[in-house]
Amino acid sequence: MRPTHSPAAGPTVARLLTAAASLLTLTAALAGLPLLLAWATPLVWAAGHDDLTHLLTRQDTGAVFLLLLLALGWMGWAQFAFCTVRELIAQLRGRPGTPRAVWAPHNVLRPS
C-alpha cells in the first residue's frame, strides 16, 4: 500500500513559490491598478466645473467614453479591494468567506 500525502502535510518549495507569486500578484493588483487609474484619469479629464461643461459641449473625441470607462475601472477596483479585504478578514478569523454580491439587491441572490 502506497502512503498518501495530505495537501497540508508541509510546505514544499513549489507551494511556497506559488504562495509568493500569488501574494505578489494580489499586491500588484491592489496597489498597481489604482496607480494606473490615477495616472490615466487626469489625461482624460482635468477636474473642474468648466471642464465638465466643455467635455459635453465640444466635438466628440471619445473623451466621454474614456471617462465612463475610467469610472467603471474605479468602481471595479473598489469592489475588488472590498471583497479582498473581506476575504482576508474571514481567512484570518478561520472562517470561510460568504459569497455574495457587494452592490446587488439581496432579493436577486435568493432562489425563487
Protein Blocks (a to p, Z undefined) as FASTA:
>chain_A
ZZdddfklpccfklmmmmmmmmmmmmmmmmmmmmmmmmmmmmmoccdfklmmmmmmmcce
hlmmmmmmmmmmmmmmmmmmmmmmmmmmmmmnopacddddfklcfklmpcZZ
